[in-house]
Amino acid sequence: MKAITLLQPWATLVAIGAKKIETRSWRTLYRGRLAISAAKSFPVSARELCLPGTPIGEALKESGFPRLDLDLPLGVVVCTVWHERCVLMTERNLPGPPEYHYGHYEPGRWMWMWRSVERFEVPVPVRGFQGLWNWDPPAEPIDRQMRLF
């Protein structure tokens, strides 16, 4: 299965179903199931986006993450999504809130459109990589470890 690594809090936003579009400077022709891994690092600048009162902080709080500095998983696959397509951003097709607050939306970048989130009940430890990479799911059937949103 293909996988992509996201920093926190964006990996968790995908896993809880709040973030349905990933923004990248590049596109992929890949279509299908895609594993989302949370990077091992959680930069201070990203932690600050999780403060109470921010769009990201409020979305995470509503999903049960009150101590964001401790609760967001790192170095694990948190969910899978179905990657439908990539769409070039223009001034006309930028999403509105709250999705707009969850990405780097700028004309000329690519929106990766996702649906059908399947969240792991217990995240699976993994070593992430940059770009798209291959991930071997655990031997136990994935559907026993996931819950569909």
Steps between C-alpha positions, in 0.01 A plus 500: 500500500622852428550734797580863569634661817341815642606710795269528795239641541412440133527119522248494784271747322485250213442207738206671674341585165542877532761542224402362160752685283878487528699775330829432326731674254487185286234265372481125467329280245443236769135424583377266770544415868773708667640459851550819704793495738574760765860620494722440802558872544248759614652847446422782740344700214255215437424466873408868511230439237332265751442762768146542635298742291678421173309313226732199533497508879121506510464214248740285702334590830158401363648160413636435849857630500512738799879482560631550148863512606470143634211329323573514127673181383843521335685251280192292420247430225178657629257422217448428135310709248388456143702736280264607219693756302725806499360839402711804415407792724381822344346811652157358411514155657642563846293333774322696768527459877568290688694303233683817393654525849645148479732544201737722307266626229670706233433508126744275315513234776317167481200388704501126571134404534426228760191309616410181688716543808569181697662580834717255690373427851864441595746690278770282343865599561683577177803678365366767267663639189465804276279482193289194425646179639402135528358370828433138589190491721506273806436129450173522696216606271482878494123509545540355851723791599301782343177675560320667213397863557 
